[in-house]
Amino acid sequence: MDASVTWNGGMSFSGTADSGFSVKLGSDASAGGNDDGFRPMELLAIGLVGCTAMDVISIMRKKRQDVTGFEVKTHLERAGGHPKVFTKAVIEYIFHGRNLDPAAAERAIELSETRYCPAQAMLSQIMPIELKYTLIEEE
């Protein structure tokens, strides 16, 4: 995989990678920016939950679970001093659906954690990651 960022002036950048899509990166005024894009660490967080979300929803669909809505949230703690690395993560999977099987959700999450999600595999080497889920039954 290749990725690059191009400076747009100030603390504004445009990023792109092999897919060809672009994303704006920026910083807030306290860091000299214009608050005009994602912070790089935010993109790492989105990459983490995006990676595991794609795995889990794919597995749930293969298990024929009637998922009508799905969200994955994370809360990441950071070190107080520079370089302000992530020190802990909590990932929460929120499923909406009909007759959802808790065992299916647990297995999908486990497979993402242990086999499929490279972002989670990589980050779990440097910090603890707590996983939890909620099933919300819909009519």
N, C-alpha and C positions, 0 to 999 in steps of 0.2 A: 504494500500500500504506500502511496505517496500522498503527501499533503503539503500545502504551502499557504502562507499568508502574505498579503500585499498591503503595505502601509498606505493609508489614504490621508495622512496628515494628522497632526496632534497625536492622540492615542486611539485612533480609529484604524481598523484593519478589515480586510475582506479575506475570508478563508475559503479554500476549496480543496477537494481531494479527488480521488479516482472517479467518483460518481459524477463529477461535473457540477454538482450543486454548490452554491456559495452561501456563506453565513457571515453576518456582520459581527465583528468583535469590537468592544469598546470598554471604557472604564468610566467611573463616576468623576465628578469634578474634583474630589479630594485627591485623586491620582492624576489630575491634569486632563481628564477626558470630557467628553460631551454627553455621556450617558446614552450612547447611540448603538449599543450592540451587546451581545452576550459577553459575560466575563469568561475567560478561558476555563476557570474552575467550574463554572456552571455547565459548560459543555461536557466536561468530564462526568459530572453528575447525571446529565441527560443521557450521555452515552451508556452509563451503567444501567439506569432504569430502562432505557430503550432496548438494550441488548437482552436483558432478562424478560422484558415484556413480550418481545417478539417470540422468544422461545416458548414461554408459558402459554400464550394464546394459541400458538400453533399446536402444542401438545393437547391443550384442552379441546380444541376442535377435532383433533384426531381421536380423542376419547369420546367424541360425540356429546360433549357437555353443552347444554343450552345456555351459553353465555350471551347476555344481551348488552352488557356494558362491562368495561374493564379499565382499571386505572392502576398504575404502579407509581408509588410515591417514595421518595427517599429523604431522610434527614441525615445530613453529614456534619459531624463535628470536625472542627479544625484546630490546629495548634495555635496557641496565643501569639507566638513570635514567628518571625520570618524563618523559613519560607511558607509558613501557614499551611502545611500539608493536611490532608484529611487524616483523622485519627480514629474515627469510628463511623459506621454507617448503620442505619436501620432502614430496611426496605419493606414496604407494606404493599401487598397485592390486594386489591379490592375488586371482587367479582360481583356482578349483578347477573341474575339469571333465574332459571326455573329448574327446580329439582337438582341443584348442583351437588355433586358428590364430594364431600370433604377429602376423601382419600385420593380422588383424581386431582384435586387442587394441590394437595400436599406432594403428590408424586411429580406433577408438572414442575412445581417449584424446585423440588429436589433435583430433578434432571437438569434444569437450567443451571442450578448451583454447581453440580458435580460433573456435568458432562458437556453442556453446550455453550454457555455464555463466557466468552473469553474475557470480557471486561470484569465480570465478577470473579473469575478465576485469578486474574492478575491482581486486582485490588485486594482480594482476600489474603494475599501473601503479605500485605503490609499493614492491614488493619482488620479488626474484627467487624464482621457484617452480620447483623441480626436480621432474621427473616420472620415476617408474620403475615397473616392473611385474614381477610374478612369475607364471608359469603353473605350476600344480601338477596333474599328470596323475593322474587317479583311475581305478580299475578299473571 
